[in-house]
Each structure stands twice: as structure tokens, then as C-alpha cells.
Amino acid sequence: MSGRSNFMGNHTASIIGAIAAIAVVSVTSVAAQTPPSDTIRIGYQKSSTLTAILKTNGELEKALAPLGVRISWHEFTSGLPLLEAINTGNIDFGADVADTVPLFAQAAGARLAYIAEEAASPSAQAILVGAESPIKTLADLKGKKVAVTKGAGSHFLLLAALAKSGLSFKDISPAYLTPADGRAAFIGGNVDAWVAWDPFLTSAQRQSNARVLSDGSNGLASYKRYYLSSAAFADRRGDVLNAIFGKLDETGKWVKAHQDDAAKLLSGLWGIDAATVKEANSHRSYKVGVVTAPGLSEQQRIADAFFAEGLLPVKVNAGDAKIWTPKRD
């Protein structure tokens, strides 16, 4: 077997093993697989801005109360374990994950439904290097140790950036770390570069004067974020999803129209100063919209890129996932 084949096989095994391991850790903190019929279990991340606001202001509870539905909230460190919890029936709705994450879940056999999307935010994730780093171009990443969160949107940004510079994934030494561990490794000088997304990205930049080597601009990586549920839940509770969609749309518009108020609120939730939060929010579109089949075209590009590098074990058809459409009044 060639060196490239060994590399591809080892990294494929690493990806799938990590998905399984993360799932075991995640579901232990989530409710039993058969929840009360009047409860929706919502998974979210620290970077799930709109969901974090709704969890705090109680507006989603108010919207679901007339339907007789309560909410059980569950925080995850990143998108892969969140969607794995949907796949194993421990979460009903995921709010929200980066574009790459549903593809890894599909590769693991998850039956997902796309519920909503946030429009592209290419500058909300980037490859960072230290202020005094000798790395000046993407090609300089060859042979370097790069921290990245496995399966996150930043993972595809790294893949696309390497390809742009004529490199492949085997040309670097990836350090698969959670956002918190990636930040610590980067600030501590234990990795040469870190691929991060907001609010972690802006926070690290302001703290360490890190340089952006590349973000997703100029068609490199659009970085959409998606809201998903299991296909079965989408079939069963369209009324609940309709209410959630409306509140997400409303909250996204509020964040953009009230930037200082939103930054102040999120500052308390994230433990990050308001100025940093405001800057991070400026990189995100927060424009919530309906998912369409043509709109998933980049999803297929992402899936094909990961498969070509041996980072997905099977070829994934992004269009195989269910697309749920809200009812209009």
C-alpha cells in the first residue's frame, strides 16, 4: 500500500473513531432516548448565537407554549457530537452547525432534515498564525502543525486553502482539537497555525494580535450554518419547527439591528468583552432562510473534497438529506 493510501486510511479511521467516541461522551449528558411527547430536546454550541439568545430571553418557550411543548436544552462542544446525538435519537433539533458537519453525519448513516440556514459568512472563520510567525503564505503551511476541529466548517476551509496553494492534507500535521483546546495550543505556541471560527476567532485575534493567513473569502469557503433535526421529527412536528424557524428569523434580524444590545447580552453568556463580541458578530450574516436543493450545491463540493482526501469513508450525496420547508401564512 502506498504512503498516500496509508495516510488516507489512517485519517478515515481517525475521523470515524472520533465520531463514535464523541457520541458516547455526548449522549451521557442528554435526556433518555424516548422523551415526553410535550418536550423538544435542542442541542446547541457556544457559537450558536441565535439559539443562545433565545435560550436566554425565553422567547422560544413563549412561542412553543401554545403548542403544549417545553424545551430541554443541551450544550455541545462542537457540531459533530451534536448531530450524532440527533442520529442516536437523543436530540430532536440541532441549532446550529457549520456546513461540513451534516455531511459527516450523513456518512455515518444519519437520517437528517435541513430546517433552516444562515446565509454565507466567509470571514467568520479563518486560518490564524502568530503575529511574529514566519508563515506568510498558505504554501508555508507545508510540514507545519495546524490545529483544527475535526469535521467543523474550519476543517473544510483548511482543506480548500491547502488545495489553493497546491498542497494536500498529507502535507501538514493536523492536531484535531476542540475550539478551547485549539485556542490554548495556539496561544501557548504548541501549534504553528489554528483554524478557528467566531467568536473564538476574533477573541484570539484581539488577545494575541494573531494574523489571518486566509479566511473563506473569494469563493474559498462560504461557511453557511445549518439548523437540522432528524427526518422523523421533521415529519412529525412541523408545527414546532415552524415556530422555531420564525423565532430564529426574528432573532437574526434583531442581532443585526441592535448590535450593541446583542453584544452586551452575548458578552455575559460567552465571558467575552462586548467589543470583541460586536466585532465577531459583524462577520456573521445571521440571515436565516429556507434551505433549497440548489442552495446545497456547495455541500456537495465539500463532500467531494473530503472524500477525495480520504477524510470521508464513503461518497456522500448531499441531496439525500431531507429538506423541510416552513409553512407561509
C-alpha positions in Angstrom: 0.0 0.0 0.0 1.3 3.4 -0.9 2.2 6.1 1.7 -0.8 8.2 0.5 -3.2 5.2 0.9 -1.9 4.6 4.4 -2.4 8.3 5.2 -6.0 8.2 3.8 -6.8 5.0 5.7 -5.4 6.2 9.0 -7.2 9.5 8.8 -10.5 8.0 7.7 -10.3 5.6 10.7 -9.4 8.6 12.9 -12.5 10.6 11.8 -14.9 7.7 12.2 -13.4 6.7 15.6 -13.7 10.2 16.8 -17.3 10.4 15.8 -18.1 7.3 17.7 -16.1 8.3 20.8 -17.6 11.8 20.8 -21.1 10.4 20.6 -20.5 8.2 23.6 -19.4 11.2 25.7 -22.2 13.4 24.4 -25.2 11.3 24.9 -24.4 10.6 28.5 -25.4 14.1 29.4 -28.6 14.1 27.3 -32.1 13.0 28.2 -33.3 9.5 27.6 -34.0 8.4 24.0 -37.8 8.5 24.5 -38.7 11.9 25.9 -42.1 13.1 26.9 -44.2 14.0 23.8 -44.5 17.5 25.1 -40.7 18.1 25.1 -38.3 19.1 22.4 -34.6 18.5 23.1 -32.5 21.2 21.5 -28.7 20.9 21.1 -26.6 23.9 20.6 -23.0 25.2 20.7 -21.3 28.2 22.2 -21.2 29.6 18.7 -24.9 29.1 18.1 -25.6 32.7 18.6 -29.3 33.0 17.8 -30.1 29.9 19.9 -28.1 31.2 22.8 -30.1 34.4 22.7 -33.4 32.5 22.5 -32.4 30.3 25.4 -31.7 33.4 27.5 -34.7 35.6 26.6 -37.3 32.9 26.8 -39.0 33.9 23.6 -38.8 30.4 22.1 -40.6 28.9 25.2 -43.3 31.5 24.7 -43.7 30.6 21.1 -44.0 26.9 21.8 -46.2 27.2 24.9 -49.5 27.4 22.8 -48.4 24.1 21.2 -48.0 22.5 24.6 -44.3 22.0 24.1 -41.5 22.5 26.5 -37.8 22.8 25.8 -34.9 20.7 27.1 -31.5 22.5 26.3 -28.2 20.6 25.8 -24.8 22.3 25.1 -22.2 20.6 22.9 -18.5 21.4 22.3 -18.8 21.2 18.5 -21.1 20.2 15.7 -20.2 16.5 15.2 -21.3 15.3 18.6 -24.4 17.4 18.3 -25.5 15.7 15.1 -24.5 12.3 16.4 -26.9 12.9 19.2 -29.7 13.6 16.7 -28.6 10.4 14.8 -28.9 8.3 18.0 -32.3 9.8 19.0 -31.0 11.8 21.9 -31.6 15.2 20.5 -34.6 16.4 18.3 -33.2 19.7 16.9 -29.7 21.0 16.4 -29.2 24.8 16.4 -26.8 25.2 14.7 -23.8 23.6 12.9 -21.3 24.5 10.2 -21.8 23.3 6.6 -19.4 20.4 6.8 -21.0 18.7 9.8 -24.2 17.3 8.2 -22.0 15.6 5.6 -20.0 13.7 8.2 -23.3 12.7 9.9 -24.7 11.5 6.6 -21.6 9.4 6.1 -22.3 7.8 9.4 -25.8 6.9 8.2 -27.8 9.7 9.9 -31.2 10.5 8.5 -31.3 14.3 8.8 -33.6 17.1 7.8 -32.3 20.5 6.9 -34.6 23.0 8.6 -33.0 26.4 8.0 -29.8 28.0 7.0 -27.8 31.1 7.8 -26.5 32.8 4.7 -22.8 32.6 3.9 -20.4 34.3 6.3 -16.9 33.6 4.7 -15.0 35.9 7.0 -16.4 34.3 10.2 -13.7 31.6 10.1 -10.0 31.8 9.3 -6.6 30.3 9.5 -4.6 32.1 12.1 -0.8 32.4 12.6 1.1 34.2 15.3 2.0 37.9 14.9 5.7 37.1 14.5 5.2 33.8 12.7 7.5 33.2 9.7 4.5 31.7 7.9 3.5 34.3 5.2 1.6 32.3 2.6 -0.6 29.2 2.5 2.2 27.3 0.9 4.3 27.9 4.0 2.0 25.6 5.9 3.8 22.6 4.4 5.1 20.4 7.2 3.6 22.6 9.9 1.4 21.5 12.8 -2.1 23.0 12.4 -4.9 22.9 15.0 -8.3 22.3 13.6 -11.6 20.9 14.9 -12.5 17.7 13.2 -15.5 17.9 10.9 -16.1 21.6 11.6 -16.5 24.2 8.9 -13.0 25.3 9.6 -11.8 21.8 8.6 -13.1 22.4 5.0 -11.6 25.9 5.0 -8.2 24.3 5.7 -8.7 21.7 3.0 -9.7 24.3 0.5 -6.9 26.7 1.4 -4.3 23.9 1.1 -5.7 22.9 -2.3 -5.5 26.5 -3.5 -1.8 26.6 -2.6 -1.1 23.2 -4.3 -0.9 21.2 -1.1 -3.0 18.4 0.2 -3.9 17.4 3.7 -1.0 15.0 3.9 1.4 17.9 3.6 0.6 19.2 7.1 0.4 17.7 10.5 -3.1 18.1 11.8 -3.8 18.5 15.5 -7.5 17.7 16.0 -8.6 19.8 18.9 -11.8 21.3 20.3 -12.1 25.1 20.0 -11.0 25.6 23.6 -8.0 23.3 23.3 -7.1 24.7 19.9 -7.0 28.2 21.3 -4.8 27.1 24.3 -2.4 25.3 21.9 -2.2 28.3 19.6 -1.8 30.9 22.3 0.8 28.6 24.0 2.8 28.2 20.8 2.3 24.5 20.6 0.9 24.6 17.1 2.1 26.7 14.1 -1.5 27.7 13.0 -5.0 27.4 14.1 -8.2 27.3 12.1 -11.0 28.9 14.1 -14.5 30.3 13.8 -16.2 33.2 15.6 -16.4 34.1 18.4 -13.2 32.1 19.1 -11.6 33.6 16.1 -12.0 37.3 16.9 -11.3 36.7 20.6 -7.9 35.1 19.8 -7.0 37.8 17.3 -7.7 40.6 19.8 -5.9 38.8 22.6 -2.7 37.8 20.8 -2.6 40.1 17.7 -2.7 36.9 15.6 -2.6 37.3 11.8 -5.2 36.0 9.4 -3.4 33.9 6.8 -6.7 33.2 5.0 -10.4 33.3 5.6 -13.1 31.9 3.3 -13.4 35.0 1.1 -13.1 34.9 -2.7 -15.1 31.7 -3.1 -12.8 29.6 -0.9 -15.3 28.5 1.7 -18.7 30.2 2.0 -19.3 29.0 5.6 -23.0 28.6 5.9 -24.5 27.4 9.2 -27.5 25.0 9.2 -30.3 24.1 11.6 -31.3 20.4 11.5 -33.5 17.8 13.0 -34.0 14.1 12.5 -36.1 13.4 9.4 -38.6 11.6 11.7 -39.0 14.7 13.9 -39.5 16.9 10.8 -42.2 14.6 9.6 -43.9 14.6 13.0 -43.7 18.1 14.3 -43.8 20.6 11.5 -45.8 22.9 13.8 -42.9 23.1 16.3 -40.3 23.7 13.5 -42.5 26.4 12.0 -42.5 28.3 15.4 -38.7 27.8 15.8 -38.0 29.0 12.2 -40.0 32.2 12.8 -38.1 32.9 16.1 -34.7 32.3 14.5 -35.5 34.6 11.6 -36.7 37.3 14.1 -33.7 37.0 16.3 -31.2 37.1 13.4 -32.8 40.4 12.3 -32.7 41.7 15.9 -28.9 41.0 16.2 -28.1 43.0 13.1 -30.4 45.9 14.0 -29.3 46.1 17.7 -25.6 45.4 17.5 -24.7 46.9 20.8 -27.5 45.3 22.8 -26.8 41.9 21.2 -23.1 42.2 22.0 -23.8 43.2 25.6 -26.2 40.2 26.0 -23.8 37.7 24.4 -20.8 39.1 26.3 -22.4 37.9 29.6 -23.2 34.5 28.1 -19.8 33.9 26.5 -17.5 35.6 29.0 -16.0 37.7 26.2 -15.9 41.5 26.3 -18.7 43.3 24.3 -16.4 45.0 21.8 -15.0 41.6 20.8 -18.5 40.1 20.5 -19.7 43.0 18.4 -16.7 42.6 16.0 -17.3 38.8 15.8 -21.0 39.3 15.1 -20.1 41.7 12.2 -18.5 38.7 10.4 -21.7 36.6 10.6 -24.7 37.2 8.3 -27.3 35.9 10.8 -29.7 35.9 7.8 -32.0 32.9 8.4 -33.6 31.5 5.3 -35.2 28.4 3.7 -32.9 25.6 2.6 -33.3 24.7 -1.1 -31.8 21.9 -3.2 -29.8 24.3 -5.4 -28.6 26.0 -2.3 -26.9 22.8 -1.2 -24.5 22.9 -4.2 -21.5 23.8 -2.0 -22.4 21.0 0.4 -21.7 18.6 -2.5 -18.4 20.4 -3.3 -17.4 20.0 0.4 -18.4 16.3 0.5 -16.4 15.6 -2.7 -13.3 17.4 -1.4 -13.3 15.4 1.9 -13.9 12.1 0.1 -11.1 12.8 -2.4 -8.7 13.3 0.6 -9.9 10.1 2.2 -11.4 12.1 5.1 -14.9 10.7 4.4 -15.2 6.9 4.3 -18.0 6.9 1.7 -19.1 9.1 -1.1 -21.9 11.4 0.2 -24.8 12.8 -1.8 -25.8 16.0 0.0 -29.2 15.9 -1.7 -30.1 12.6 0.1 -30.9 14.6 3.3 -34.5 15.7 3.7 -35.2 19.4 3.2 -38.0 20.7 5.3 -39.9 23.9 4.2 -41.8 26.2 6.6 -45.4 27.0 6.0 -46.1 30.5 5.0 -49.0 32.5 6.4 
